[in-house]
Amino acid sequence: MDDMELSELVHLVSRRLRHGWKNRLEPLGLNPGQARALRALVDAGRPLRMVQLADQLRIVPRSVTPVIDTLEERGLVRREVDPANRRSTLVVITDAGREVYERAREARREAGHDLFAVLTDEQRDQLRELLGAVEAQFG
C-alpha cells in the first residue's frame, strides 16, 4: 500500500464505502440513486421541480424520471402540478419517504462506521479534518 498513489487509495476506500452502503440499502428496497433523490428532497426542505432535482443530483433531467417513478410506486414521493407553472411537475417527499430516508441515512452511517472501525477516534477525527480541508477548497 505504501506505493499506492493517494488519489488511488482515496478512490479505493470510497468504492468500499459505497459498496457497504449499497449492501445496507438493499433491505430497504433502495439503490444509492434513489436514496440520493430522497436526501435531495429532504435537504431542499420544499418540493422540487424535476429539473431542479436533476440538477441537485447532477444528472440529466430524463435520468431522474425512472428514479422518481420507482419512488412514487412505493409511496415515498408524489408528483404534483406546480401552481406557479402548470406545465412543471413538483416532486414532494411523503412521510413514508422521510422515514425511509432516515433509515437510508443510518445505513450510510453504519457503512462508514464499519469501514473506519480500524481507526482510533483520534485518527477518525484527523481524517475528517483532512478530508474537510480538501473539500473546503471547492465551496
Buried (B, 14 or more C-beta within 10 A) or exposed (E): EEEEEEEEEEEEEEEEBEEBBBEBBEEBEBBEBBBBBBBBBBEBEEBBBBEBBBBBBEBEBEEBEEBBEBBBEBEBBBBEEBEEEEEBBBBBBBEEBBEBBEBBBEBBEEBBEEBBEEEEEEEBEEEEEEEEEEEEEEE
